[in-house]
Amino acid sequence: MRHVRFDVASLAVERVNVPLKAAYLLVAETDDSEHPQWECLAYALSLAPIPPGQYRVDLTSLDGRYFQGQALLVRSVDGAHVLRGAGPLDGINDTDLD
């Protein structure tokens, strides 16, 4: 399994900015997967939950990389949100997972 982690500077869910304390984008790939699997773990400043559902997610890493994809909300408790990729993640390069 190959994987990479990005520290996230900004997160938007359905193009609505989520002010963050901290967030991480984790991307993993196995030999038998069609595309890398990914997940975003975000700690928001607001404790308000995000309703269950599938969302467009836009992320910018601390080093300025932009990522976009569809994700399912796995958990949203006390400002901690887990969004799991529901398809490919635009912005990942083949060399990211070497």
Backbone as JSON Lines, residues from 0, in Angstrom:
{"i":0,"aa":"M","n":[0.85,-1.18,0.0],"ca":[0.0,0.0,0.0],"c":[0.89,1.24,0.0]}
{"i":1,"aa":"R","n":[0.56,2.17,-0.86],"ca":[1.24,3.45,-0.92],"c":[0.3,4.52,-0.38]}
{"i":2,"aa":"H","n":[0.85,5.47,0.34],"ca":[-0.03,6.49,0.91],"c":[0.72,7.82,1.04]}
{"i":3,"aa":"V","n":[-0.06,8.86,1.19],"ca":[0.48,10.21,1.38],"c":[-0.5,10.99,2.24]}
{"i":4,"aa":"R","n":[0.04,11.93,3.0],"ca":[-0.8,12.79,3.85],"c":[-0.48,14.24,3.52]}
{"i":5,"aa":"F","n":[-1.53,15.04,3.43],"ca":[-1.39,16.47,3.2],"c":[-2.03,17.22,4.37]}
{"i":6,"aa":"D","n":[-1.35,18.24,4.87],"ca":[-1.96,19.14,5.84],"c":[-2.84,20.11,5.06]}
{"i":7,"aa":"V","n":[-4.06,20.3,5.5],"ca":[-5.05,21.09,4.77],"c":[-5.14,22.5,5.32]}
{"i":8,"aa":"A","n":[-5.04,23.49,4.44],"ca":[-5.16,24.9,4.81],"c":[-6.61,25.36,4.74]}
{"i":9,"aa":"S","n":[-7.36,24.88,3.73],"ca":[-8.76,25.29,3.6],"c":[-9.61,24.13,3.09]}
{"i":10,"aa":"L","n":[-10.84,24.13,3.55],"ca":[-11.82,23.11,3.19],"c":[-13.14,23.8,2.88]}
{"i":11,"aa":"A","n":[-13.74,23.4,1.76],"ca":[-15.09,23.86,1.43],"c":[-15.95,22.63,1.16]}
{"i":12,"aa":"V","n":[-17.14,22.61,1.74],"ca":[-18.11,21.54,1.54],"c":[-19.28,22.16,0.78]}
{"i":13,"aa":"E","n":[-19.54,21.64,-0.42],"ca":[-20.55,22.23,-1.3],"c":[-20.26,23.72,-1.51]}
{"i":14,"aa":"R","n":[-18.97,24.03,-1.68],"ca":[-18.47,25.39,-1.93],"c":[-18.73,26.36,-0.79]}
{"i":15,"aa":"V","n":[-19.0,25.84,0.4],"ca":[-19.13,26.67,1.6],"c":[-17.89,26.43,2.45]}
{"i":16,"aa":"N","n":[-17.15,27.5,2.73],"ca":[-15.91,27.39,3.49],"c":[-16.19,26.91,4.91]}
{"i":17,"aa":"V","n":[-15.35,25.99,5.4],"ca":[-15.43,25.48,6.76],"c":[-14.2,26.01,7.5]}
{"i":18,"aa":"P","n":[-14.36,27.01,8.38],"ca":[-13.2,27.52,9.13],"c":[-12.62,26.4,10.01]}
{"i":19,"aa":"L","n":[-11.29,26.25,9.92],"ca":[-10.63,25.08,10.51],"c":[-9.69,25.42,11.66]}
{"i":20,"aa":"K","n":[-9.62,24.49,12.61],"ca":[-8.52,24.45,13.57],"c":[-7.37,23.69,12.93]}
{"i":21,"aa":"A","n":[-7.7,22.55,12.32],"ca":[-6.72,21.7,11.65],"c":[-7.47,20.72,10.76]}
{"i":22,"aa":"A","n":[-6.79,20.23,9.71],"ca":[-7.39,19.21,8.85],"c":[-6.28,18.48,8.1]}
{"i":23,"aa":"Y","n":[-6.58,17.24,7.75],"ca":[-5.62,16.38,7.07],"c":[-6.31,15.63,5.95]}
{"i":24,"aa":"L","n":[-5.63,15.48,4.84],"ca":[-6.1,14.69,3.72],"c":[-5.2,13.47,3.63]}
{"i":25,"aa":"L","n":[-5.8,12.29,3.7],"ca":[-5.06,11.04,3.62],"c":[-5.46,10.34,2.34]}
{"i":26,"aa":"V","n":[-4.47,9.92,1.55],"ca":[-4.71,9.26,0.28],"c":[-3.92,7.96,0.27]}
{"i":27,"aa":"A","n":[-4.58,6.85,-0.1],"ca":[-3.91,5.54,-0.13],"c":[-4.28,4.82,-1.41]}
{"i":28,"aa":"E","n":[-3.33,4.02,-1.89],"ca":[-3.53,3.28,-3.13],"c":[-2.98,1.87,-2.95]}
{"i":29,"aa":"T","n":[-3.76,0.9,-3.44],"ca":[-3.29,-0.48,-3.48],"c":[-3.22,-0.91,-4.94]}
{"i":30,"aa":"D","n":[-2.53,-2.01,-5.2],"ca":[-2.37,-2.48,-6.58],"c":[-3.68,-2.85,-7.24]}
{"i":31,"aa":"D","n":[-4.68,-3.25,-6.44],"ca":[-5.94,-3.71,-7.02],"c":[-7.04,-2.64,-7.05]}
{"i":32,"aa":"S","n":[-6.71,-1.39,-6.7],"ca":[-7.75,-0.36,-6.69],"c":[-7.76,0.4,-8.02]}
{"i":33,"aa":"E","n":[-8.95,0.79,-8.44],"ca":[-9.11,1.54,-9.69],"c":[-8.54,2.94,-9.56]}
{"i":34,"aa":"H","n":[-8.74,3.56,-8.41],"ca":[-8.21,4.88,-8.13],"c":[-7.88,4.96,-6.64]}
{"i":35,"aa":"P","n":[-7.03,5.88,-6.23],"ca":[-6.68,5.98,-4.81],"c":[-7.9,6.25,-3.94]}
{"i":36,"aa":"Q","n":[-7.88,5.68,-2.76],"ca":[-8.91,5.96,-1.76],"c":[-8.44,7.17,-0.96]}
{"i":37,"aa":"W","n":[-9.39,7.98,-0.5],"ca":[-9.01,9.17,0.24],"c":[-10.01,9.52,1.32]}
{"i":38,"aa":"E","n":[-9.53,10.27,2.29],"ca":[-10.36,10.67,3.42],"c":[-9.83,11.99,3.97]}
{"i":39,"aa":"C","n":[-10.74,12.84,4.38],"ca":[-10.37,14.1,5.01],"c":[-10.87,14.08,6.45]}
{"i":40,"aa":"L","n":[-9.97,14.35,7.37],"ca":[-10.31,14.49,8.79],"c":[-10.14,15.96,9.12]}
{"i":41,"aa":"A","n":[-11.24,16.61,9.49],"ca":[-11.21,18.05,9.72],"c":[-11.73,18.39,11.11]}
{"i":42,"aa":"Y","n":[-11.04,19.31,11.76],"ca":[-11.46,19.85,13.05],"c":[-11.85,21.3,12.82]}
{"i":43,"aa":"A","n":[-13.17,21.55,12.84],"ca":[-13.69,22.88,12.53],"c":[-13.73,23.76,13.78]}
{"i":44,"aa":"L","n":[-13.73,25.07,13.56],"ca":[-13.88,26.01,14.67],"c":[-15.28,25.94,15.25]}
{"i":45,"aa":"S","n":[-16.27,25.71,14.41],"ca":[-17.66,25.59,14.85],"c":[-17.94,24.15,15.27]}
{"i":46,"aa":"L","n":[-18.73,23.98,16.32],"ca":[-19.11,22.65,16.77],"c":[-20.35,22.13,16.04]}
{"i":47,"aa":"A","n":[-20.93,22.93,15.15],"ca":[-22.14,22.53,14.43],"c":[-21.86,21.32,13.54]}
{"i":48,"aa":"P","n":[-22.77,20.34,13.57],"ca":[-22.56,19.15,12.73],"c":[-22.88,19.43,11.27]}
{"i":49,"aa":"I","n":[-22.31,18.61,10.41],"ca":[-22.66,18.6,9.0],"c":[-23.66,17.47,8.83]}
{"i":50,"aa":"P","n":[-24.8,17.71,8.2],"ca":[-25.79,16.64,8.03],"c":[-25.23,15.48,7.19]}
{"i":51,"aa":"P","n":[-25.7,14.25,7.43],"ca":[-25.26,13.11,6.62],"c":[-25.55,13.35,5.14]}
{"i":52,"aa":"G","n":[-24.69,12.83,4.29],"ca":[-24.92,12.96,2.86],"c":[-23.64,12.86,2.07]}
{"i":53,"aa":"Q","n":[-23.78,13.06,0.76],"ca":[-22.65,13.09,-0.15],"c":[-22.44,14.54,-0.58]}
{"i":54,"aa":"Y","n":[-21.18,14.98,-0.59],"ca":[-20.88,16.38,-0.82],"c":[-19.7,16.56,-1.78]}
{"i":55,"aa":"R","n":[-19.71,17.68,-2.49],"ca":[-18.52,18.12,-3.21],"c":[-17.59,18.69,-2.15]}
{"i":56,"aa":"V","n":[-16.32,18.28,-2.21],"ca":[-15.32,18.73,-1.25],"c":[-14.16,19.38,-2.03]}
{"i":57,"aa":"D","n":[-13.81,20.58,-1.65],"ca":[-12.68,21.3,-2.22],"c":[-11.67,21.54,-1.1]}
{"i":58,"aa":"L","n":[-10.43,21.15,-1.35],"ca":[-9.38,21.28,-0.34],"c":[-8.17,21.97,-0.94]}
{"i":59,"aa":"T","n":[-7.51,22.78,-0.13],"ca":[-6.22,23.35,-0.51],"c":[-5.24,22.98,0.6]}
{"i":60,"aa":"S","n":[-4.1,22.42,0.2],"ca":[-3.1,22.03,1.19],"c":[-2.28,23.24,1.62]}
{"i":61,"aa":"L","n":[-1.52,23.08,2.7],"ca":[-0.68,24.17,3.19],"c":[0.35,24.6,2.15]}
{"i":62,"aa":"D","n":[0.76,23.68,1.27],"ca":[1.73,24.04,0.25],"c":[1.07,24.52,-1.06]}
{"i":63,"aa":"G","n":[-0.24,24.79,-1.01],"ca":[-0.93,25.4,-2.14],"c":[-1.52,24.45,-3.17]}
{"i":64,"aa":"R","n":[-1.48,23.14,-2.92],"ca":[-2.08,22.19,-3.85],"c":[-3.6,22.21,-3.69]}
{"i":65,"aa":"Y","n":[-4.3,22.06,-4.82],"ca":[-5.77,22.05,-4.82],"c":[-6.27,20.65,-5.16]}
{"i":66,"aa":"F","n":[-7.27,20.19,-4.39],"ca":[-7.88,18.88,-4.59],"c":[-9.4,19.06,-4.58]}
{"i":67,"aa":"Q","n":[-10.07,18.21,-5.37],"ca":[-11.54,18.27,-5.41],"c":[-12.08,16.88,-5.69]}
{"i":68,"aa":"G","n":[-13.19,16.53,-5.01],"ca":[-13.85,15.26,-5.25],"c":[-15.17,15.18,-4.5]}
{"i":69,"aa":"Q","n":[-15.88,14.09,-4.73],"ca":[-17.12,13.81,-4.03],"c":[-16.8,12.93,-2.81]}
{"i":70,"aa":"A","n":[-17.44,13.23,-1.68],"ca":[-17.18,12.47,-0.46],"c":[-18.47,12.24,0.31]}
{"i":71,"aa":"L","n":[-18.48,11.13,1.03],"ca":[-19.58,10.83,1.95],"c":[-19.17,11.25,3.35]}
{"i":72,"aa":"L","n":[-20.1,11.86,4.06],"ca":[-19.83,12.22,5.44],"c":[-19.94,10.95,6.29]}
{"i":73,"aa":"V","n":[-18.85,10.57,6.94],"ca":[-18.81,9.37,7.77],"c":[-19.22,9.71,9.2]}
{"i":74,"aa":"R","n":[-18.71,10.86,9.68],"ca":[-18.99,11.25,11.06],"c":[-18.86,12.76,11.18]}
{"i":75,"aa":"S","n":[-19.69,13.33,12.04],"ca":[-19.63,14.76,12.32],"c":[-20.06,14.96,13.77]}
{"i":76,"aa":"V","n":[-19.07,15.08,14.67],"ca":[-19.35,15.17,16.09],"c":[-18.5,16.27,16.71]}
{"i":77,"aa":"D","n":[-19.15,17.23,17.36],"ca":[-18.44,18.29,18.1],"c":[-17.36,18.97,17.26]}
{"i":78,"aa":"G","n":[-17.64,19.24,16.01],"ca":[-16.71,19.95,15.14],"c":[-15.67,19.08,14.47]}
{"i":79,"aa":"A","n":[-15.67,17.78,14.77],"ca":[-14.75,16.85,14.1],"c":[-15.52,16.15,12.98]}
{"i":80,"aa":"H","n":[-15.05,16.29,11.76],"ca":[-15.74,15.76,10.59],"c":[-14.83,14.79,9.83]}
{"i":81,"aa":"V","n":[-15.41,13.68,9.42],"ca":[-14.68,12.72,8.58],"c":[-15.45,12.58,7.28]}
{"i":82,"aa":"L","n":[-14.77,12.91,6.18],"ca":[-15.34,12.81,4.84],"c":[-14.53,11.81,4.05]}
{"i":83,"aa":"R","n":[-15.19,10.74,3.58],"ca":[-14.51,9.67,2.84],"c":[-14.83,9.78,1.37]}
{"i":84,"aa":"G","n":[-13.81,9.71,0.54],"ca":[-13.98,9.83,-0.9],"c":[-14.98,8.85,-1.46]}
{"i":85,"aa":"A","n":[-15.84,9.35,-2.34],"ca":[-16.84,8.53,-3.01],"c":[-16.53,8.47,-4.5]}
{"i":86,"aa":"G","n":[-15.24,8.46,-4.81],"ca":[-14.78,8.45,-6.19],"c":[-13.4,9.03,-6.25]}
{"i":87,"aa":"P","n":[-12.92,9.31,-7.45],"ca":[-11.56,9.84,-7.6],"c":[-11.4,11.22,-6.98]}
{"i":88,"aa":"L","n":[-10.17,11.56,-6.68],"ca":[-9.82,12.87,-6.13],"c":[-8.98,13.61,-7.17]}
{"i":89,"aa":"D","n":[-9.52,14.68,-7.71],"ca":[-8.77,15.5,-8.67],"c":[-7.65,16.22,-7.92]}
{"i":90,"aa":"G","n":[-6.47,16.24,-8.52],"ca":[-5.34,16.93,-7.92],"c":[-4.23,16.01,-7.46]}
{"i":91,"aa":"I","n":[-4.52,14.71,-7.36],"ca":[-3.5,13.74,-6.98],"c":[-2.7,13.38,-8.23]}
{"i":92,"aa":"N","n":[-1.39,13.39,-8.1],"ca":[-0.5,13.0,-9.19],"c":[0.0,11.59,-8.97]}
{"i":93,"aa":"D","n":[0.38,10.92,-10.04],"ca":[0.93,9.57,-9.93],"c":[2.15,9.53,-9.03]}
{"i":94,"aa":"T","n":[2.95,10.59,-9.04],"ca":[4.18,10.61,-8.25],"c":[3.93,10.85,-6.77]}
{"i":95,"aa":"D","n":[2.72,11.3,-6.39],"ca":[2.4,11.52,-4.98],"c":[2.45,10.24,-4.17]}
{"i":96,"aa":"L","n":[2.17,9.12,-4.82],"ca":[2.04,7.85,-4.11],"c":[3.21,6.9,-4.37]}
{"i":97,"aa":"D","n":[4.36,7.43,-4.67],"ca":[5.55,6.59,-4.88],"c":[6.08,6.05,-3.57]}
